[in-house]
Amino acid sequence: MNQFVTRAIKDIFKNGYLNTVAVTTIALSIFIVSAFGLFVLNTNDMITAWKKGIRIMAYLRSGISNEKLVEIEFKIKQHDGVQDAHFISKEEALIFLREKMKGQSSLLEDLDKNPLPDAFEISLALSLKDMTDIETLAERIESIPLVTDVEYGQVWLKRFVNIFNLFRLAAFGMGGLFFMASVFIIGNTIRLVLYSRREEIEIMRLVGATERFIKIPFYIEGFILGALGGLIGIIASFLGFLLVSSNIFQGISSDLFMIRFFPSDISLGIILCSIFVGWLGCYLSLKQFLKEY
């Protein structure tokens, strides 16, 4: 086995320029795809954290009796996905609004009457994660008699989720594109090495060398190129993540959400995927070359 590894390393140094291009292509592919992947990973964490803090506000008609309020609260709590419901009178809502607008209190001074409605603030169960389920729950609460409207930031949340899904789709598309590009470049690199050594391979065949003996060094070379490209790509991605997170996203992290890099198992999976890319490019080149010669 040592002789195969030695031959593979010699070939890598002998064809340094081609192999550098191959490793750089894999590393660049990993870096670009990782950038999309990190965006998807952290955005997903952000959406999950926001969902934990989502409150549905159910606004009521004016002049509802206490008996009716108790009845409405009971009906709200009967729905699956509702953790709790807290009644907020319009007087409490106005006091809260004045506290929040202390710097612009003059806007509220000339009010003839309280324009705010009574409402129930509804907290959701942690098991309720899907946006469709939240929309369904909001529609059911809105259908309760004397409930005039519900609000949970659905407009901006839908837009944000749609943008997130678009980036996730782009990440998969970019991943597939760069996967094929890396396989193509690795394959061409190995093929050029094979063409430069075709006379040597012919002589090896004449003296009785098996296909396995010929192929193994090239497979090892593909493994090494893939591993190097993956490792360099992950390191570059991590350094880029540190740079961006320390200078740009310092104010985004909170107790509920922390910007993070790929876990160790995903990082290892990316490197293994790069090794597979190296092996696949080598396999396709050897298959075509040995069929032609």
Secondary structure, DSSP 8 states (H G I E B T S, - for coil): -HHHHHHHHHHHHHTHHHHHHHHHHHHHHHHHHHHHHHHHHHHHHHHHHHHHT-EEEEEE-SS--HHHHHHHHHHHHTSTTEEEEEEE-HHHHHHHHHHHTGGGTHHHHT-SS-----EEEEEE-TT---HHHHHHHHHHHHTSTTEEEEESSHHHHHHHHHHHHHHHHHHHHHHHHHHHHHHHHHHHHHHHHHHHTHHHHHHHHHTT--HHHHHHHHHHHHHHHHHHHHHHHHHHHHHHHHHHHHHTSTTT--SS-------HHHHHHHHHHHHHHHHHHHHHHHHHHHHH-
